[in-house]
């Protein structure tokens, strides 16, 4: 399987991937947004661990942001699911633009922050975006080709959306 590739900024993509030691065959998922107890980041990590078990090469980047306590809790959860080696907390040295340049997929699972400017910025890059299915997002993005609506608390559903994106971007052999 070949990783999906973001062609928006090849130089930024290679710089971030190289610095974070992400393998070239890994699909990079960026989950920006404030990490808090109900932000959905744990479910994002859980979905990445499902793909790891299925031997799908993915790597998730979560900006640490101002809520280090919760972000570190997400990394601890990644350890418990066996996906810790595929989850990176990105520190303040990385801007959202850096991380989006490195990403193949962006993920927003916070039910309280679906109108975020971060979400709009990710969509504007042309990246496939997985977003929490709420009445607002359904109304706003129902016709968007690259937006996949999922229940934030259903890791298998999130993993299926990730697989669909990866498979759709993988060239046929």
C-alpha positions in Angstrom: 0.0 0.0 0.0 1.3 3.5 -0.9 0.6 6.4 1.4 -1.7 9.2 0.4 0.3 12.2 -0.5 -0.3 15.9 0.1 1.1 17.8 -2.9 0.3 21.2 -1.5 3.8 21.9 -0.2 6.4 19.3 -0.9 9.3 21.2 0.7 7.4 21.8 4.0 6.1 18.2 3.9 9.6 16.7 3.6 11.1 19.1 6.2 8.5 18.2 8.9 8.5 14.5 8.0 12.3 14.3 8.1 12.6 16.2 11.4 9.9 14.0 13.1 11.4 10.9 11.5 8.3 9.8 9.8 8.7 7.1 7.2 8.0 8.0 3.6 5.4 5.2 3.3 3.4 6.5 6.3 0.1 8.4 5.8 0.4 11.5 8.0 -2.8 12.4 9.9 -2.8 15.8 11.7 -5.3 16.3 14.4 -5.1 20.0 15.3 -7.3 21.8 17.8 -7.2 22.2 21.5 -6.7 18.9 23.2 -9.0 18.6 26.2 -10.9 15.8 27.9 -13.7 15.7 25.3 -11.9 16.8 22.2 -12.0 13.5 20.4 -8.2 13.1 20.2 -8.3 9.8 22.2 -10.7 8.4 19.6 -8.4 9.7 16.8 -5.5 7.8 18.4 -7.7 4.7 18.9 -8.5 4.8 15.2 -4.8 5.0 14.3 -4.2 2.0 16.5 -6.8 0.1 14.6 -5.0 0.9 11.4 -1.7 -0.1 12.9 -3.1 -3.5 13.9 -4.3 -3.8 10.2 -0.7 -3.0 9.2 -1.7 0.3 7.5 1.3 2.7 7.8 0.0 5.8 9.5 1.5 8.4 11.7 -0.6 10.9 13.8 0.6 14.4 14.7 -1.2 16.2 17.5 -0.1 19.8 18.3 0.6 19.9 22.0 -0.8 23.5 22.3 -1.6 25.0 25.7 -3.2 22.0 27.2 -0.1 19.9 27.8 -1.7 17.8 30.5 -4.5 16.5 28.2 -2.1 16.1 25.3 0.2 14.0 27.3 -2.8 12.0 28.5 -3.6 11.3 24.8 0.0 10.1 24.3 -0.3 7.8 27.4 -3.6 6.5 25.9 -1.6 5.8 22.7 0.9 3.8 24.7 -2.0 1.7 26.1 -3.4 1.0 22.7 0.0 0.1 21.3 0.2 3.1 18.9 2.6 5.3 20.8 5.3 4.9 18.2 2.8 6.2 15.6 1.7 9.3 17.5 3.8 12.5 17.9 3.1 15.5 20.0 4.2 18.5 18.0 5.6 21.3 20.1 5.4 25.1 19.6 8.2 25.0 17.0 5.7 23.8 14.4 3.0 26.1 13.0 -0.3 24.8 11.8 0.9 25.6 8.2 4.0 23.4 8.8 1.8 20.5 10.1 -0.8 20.8 7.3 2.1 20.8 4.8 3.3 17.5 6.2 -0.2 16.0 6.4 -2.1 13.7 4.1 -5.3 13.9 6.1 -6.5 16.4 8.7 -8.9 15.3 11.5 -11.2 17.4 13.7 -13.2 15.4 16.2 -14.2 18.1 18.7 -17.9 18.4 18.9 -17.6 21.9 20.4 -15.3 23.4 17.8 -16.6 22.5 14.4 -16.8 26.1 13.2 -13.1 26.6 13.9 -10.9 28.6 11.6 -8.4 25.7 11.8 -11.0 23.5 10.1 -11.5 26.1 7.3 -7.8 26.4 6.9 -7.3 22.6 6.5 -10.1 22.4 4.0 -8.7 25.3 2.0 -5.4 23.3 1.5 -7.3 20.6 -0.4 -6.5 18.0 2.2 -9.1 15.3 2.9 -10.6 16.2 6.2 -12.4 14.0 8.7 -14.7 16.1 10.9 -17.1 15.4 13.7 -20.6 14.9 12.4 -22.8 17.5 14.0 -25.9 19.3 12.6 -23.6 22.3 11.9 -21.0 20.3 10.0 -23.6 18.3 8.1 -25.2 21.6 6.9 -21.9 23.2 6.1 -20.0 20.4 4.5 -22.5 17.9 3.2 -21.5 18.6 -0.4 -17.8 18.9 0.1 -15.9 16.1 -1.8 -12.9 16.0 0.6 -14.9 16.2 3.9 -15.8 13.0 5.7 -18.3 13.3 8.5 -17.9 10.7 11.4 -19.1 10.2 14.9 -16.3 11.4 17.1 -16.8 8.6 19.5 -16.7 5.7 17.0 -13.0 4.7 16.4 -14.0 2.0 13.9 -16.0 4.5 11.9 -13.1 6.9 12.0 -10.7 4.1 10.9 -13.0 3.2 8.0 -13.0 6.9 6.9 -9.2 6.9 7.1 -9.0 3.7 5.0 -11.4 5.1 2.4 -9.2 8.2 2.0 -6.0 6.2 1.9 -7.4 3.6 -0.6 -8.9 6.4 -2.8 -5.5 8.1 -3.0 -3.5 4.9 -3.6 -2.6 4.4 -7.2 -3.7 1.0 -8.6 -1.0 -1.5 -9.3 
